[in-house]
Amino acid sequence: MEKPFFHSSKYKWTLTVSTGLFLYFFLIFFLPFGVDNYNPDLQYDLTLFTELFAFLFTVSFTTAVLEFGIKHLLQERSGTSFYLFWTLFFLVIQSFIVYLVYNFLGNWHDWSLLSGLSFQLNVSSVLIFPVTGTFFYFRYLGLKSEFQEVRTRTRGLKVPEQMITFEGKGNRDRISITLNAFLYARAQDNYMEIHYRDQESEEHHMQLLRATLSGLEKTIHSEWVRRCHRSYLVNLYQVISAKEGTSGLELFVSGLSVPLPVSKSYRIKVLEALDDIKVIKDSETHHK
């Protein structure tokens, strides 16, 4: 599983800031690791805030060194195994640095192997939150952008000169249009709305056929006309982009102001078909 965002500058800066701030406010609110020296009468004053700021600066600085320095040398590495390795390495180094600062401020009063190992566990259990939180936030943004990117054809994609015939139940319920003209079909009670565009005037037209959606599918012989919803057929050549909407995936069709819905049951097949079109487009561009 590739994670290109893991090596991006934006990810590194976000992690640099979040780790320092998270530890700083965690120390202020919970006073762990003996920060309060077990003094129930401890008062929050400028001295305390200043001393705790040393942890913020040190952790942020160390994060920047690790992310922009050491990890930059490993920027060719990716995948889940590398992420897990780097996270463990990151937590070990940060925990040791925090332990050094803690003892420096406390005149080395707690400098021992057993205490150091305990600090490793405790500090790692705190820093794991901003580390994993930053990772999954950027992972979410990456997934979201995948839905929002233009996944299909451009104007340079050659559309096959193919005729599509829609046949209804009546003797005269029949219409033949080119693949390039057909937009989508929508089920409306016992009828089907066939939406298409005049290739010369670019006007939007609609014709009713007395038919069911499942019956209409059987009369169509084109791999690019796909069912995307229980009430919709769509011409994938006319899809400009696929985006995640409030109610799920939506298809934006050329010339339409309202997107077409995609049901969960058709989601994977539709996205795979759109990626196939994108591969065709890239291939045609490469051979030009």
Long-range contacts (C-beta under 8 A, 24 or more apart in sequence): 1-79, 1-80, 2-78, 2-79, 3-78, 3-79, 3-83, 3-139, 3-142, 4-78, 4-142, 5-138, 5-139, 5-141, 5-142, 6-78, 6-83, 6-135, 6-138, 7-71, 7-72, 7-75, 7-78, 8-138, 9-68, 10-138, 11-134, 11-138, 12-64, 12-67, 12-68, 12-71, 14-134, 14-137, 14-138, 15-63, 15-67, 15-130, 15-131, 15-134, 16-60, 16-63, 16-64, 16-67, 17-60, 18-130, 18-133, 18-134, 19-59, 19-60, 19-63, 19-94, 19-127, 19-130, 19-131, 20-55, 20-56, 20-57, 20-59, 20-60, 20-63, 21-56, 21-130, 22-126, 22-127, 22-129, 22-130, 23-55, 23-56, 23-59, 23-98, 23-123, 23-126, 23-127, 23-130, 24-52, 24-53, 24-55, 24-56, 26-126, 27-52, 27-55, 28-52, 32-122, 32-126, 33-102, 33-119, 33-122, 33-123, 34-110, 51-105, 54-101, 54-105, 55-98, 55-101, 55-102, 58-97, 58-98, 58-101, 59-94, 59-97, 59-98, 59-127, 62-93, 62-94, 62-97, 63-90, 63-94, 66-90, 66-93, 66-94, 83-135, 87-128, 87-131, 87-132, 90-131, 91-123, 91-124, 91-127, 91-128, 91-131, 92-120, 92-124, 94-123, 94-124, 94-127, 95-119, 95-120, 95-121, 95-122, 95-123, 95-124, 95-127, 96-120, 98-123, 99-123, 144-244, 147-242, 147-243, 147-244, 147-249, 148-241, 148-243, 148-244, 149-241, 150-240, 150-241, 151-239, 151-241, 151-242, 151-271, 151-274, 151-275, 151-278, 152-236, 152-237, 152-239, 152-240, 152-241, 152-242, 152-274, 152-277, 152-278, 152-281, 153-237, 153-239, 153-277, 153-278, 153-281, 154-281, 156-281, 156-284, 156-285, 157-237, 157-277, 157-280, 157-281, 157-284, 158-284, 159-237, 162-222, 164-220, 164-221, 164-222, 164-225, 165-219, 165-220, 166-192, 166-194, 166-209, 166-211, 166-216, 166-219, 166-220, 167-209, 167-211, 167-216, 167-219, 168-192, 168-209, 168-210, 168-211, 168-216, 169-210, 169-211, 169-215, 170-210, 173-209, 173-210, 173-211, 174-209, 175-207, 175-209, 179-222, 179-224, 179-225, 179-235, 179-237, 180-237, 182-225, 182-235, 182-238, 183-234, 183-235, 183-238, 183-253, 183-254, 183-255, 183-256, 184-232, 184-233, 184-234, 184-235, 184-238, 184-253, 184-256, 184-260, 185-213, 185-216, 185-232, 185-233, 186-231, 186-232, 186-233, 187-212, 187-213, 187-230, 187-231, 187-232, 192-216, 197-255, 202-255, 204-255, 223-273, 224-273, 224-277, 226-266, 226-269, 226-270, 226-273, 227-266, 228-260, 228-261, 228-262, 228-263, 228-266, 228-270, 229-260, 229-261, 229-262, 229-263, 229-266, 230-263, 232-260, 232-261, 234-260, 234-270, 236-270, 236-273, 236-274, 236-277, 237-277, 239-274, 242-270, 242-271, 242-274
